[in-house]
Amino acid sequence: LFLSLIFTASLIIKTHGFRSGDADAFYIFCQVMVVIALASKNDTRHITLAAFFSALAFLTKSWHALFMAIPYFIAYGYLFKNKQLSIKSFTFPIIVFFSPILIWLALRYPYDKFDFIKEMYRYDLIARASDRITGHYHSIWYFFNQLVDHFSLITIIFIFALIYSFSFRKWKMFSYDILIILSAILSSFLIFSLAKTRLAHYSYTHIILICIISAILIGRDVNYYTKLLTLLLAIIALIYNMITLHQFSKNKLPAYYDQLQKNAFPLTSAIFTPHEITQAERLSFMVMGNFNNDTIKQGKPVKNSLAYYRVGAKDNPDVTGCRILTEEKTLNDIRYEDDTVRLYTCQENQ
């Protein structure tokens, strides 16, 4: 059931936060592991394991990791209820959580003192929570619409699973593990909906958890009809994946990737770009063109350099006298729309 549901989530398979092994993918992995550790068993050992993955999630995406607070409160509430609360229940998770973070701070301190921590607080917590940064102008209903538009089958099965399990177990369906997973889903959905900056991959943690909890709820009371449902989901998942792979096969790398490789640093001294470039564009300049933060520049191109130009942008480099190498439409992952971009070679001083 879980595998069939997760395979129908074509959006998270297509985008960077799930399949490319980047920081967002590792963060999602850590947060799912936090929930699985807490839900598996209510004891100090599993809370400590969850704290370790919370530390890794914090080191990966800083304050994003804090939405897991409510599952921890529930875990400690059950420890108190079962009279298992002890000093170790607090000290072990705290030590395991702060140790990796303090080691990282100690290693980083010689380079920029506490500047990074201050910026992490100002930008990652305050700016993302209170302002719409980097052009992400989505409404407060963004993640709800995402559930309807991109994860409709998963949402329908989730609602069915809740009704189905309640019909068998009534209020007893809300066991410890179900409360942990449900609280994590609601925390993720509500906190990221209330934040001003809303990105598609912010929802991937609760999408995966929805798939997990749906499989658990239905799997606890399997009968003839749920076996048919599982078979039907497996067929739908297969069709989804065939369609997704077929779409992938039609996608081509942007033509400017090839030109970046042919004119990579040090064959060309630098690449000049608009001030606002997407993560995908910056990554292509660094990987395909071998440029770095010192050789990705703005302003007037110098002799023997490249210029990346976005049609309609007001902050493009001056390409007067430069020769065009490529022109094409690419997806702008800041505004989620197609942009016409050009790559120029500039051989003379501008």
Disulfide bonds with the S-S distance in Angstrom:
Cys322-Cys346 2.03
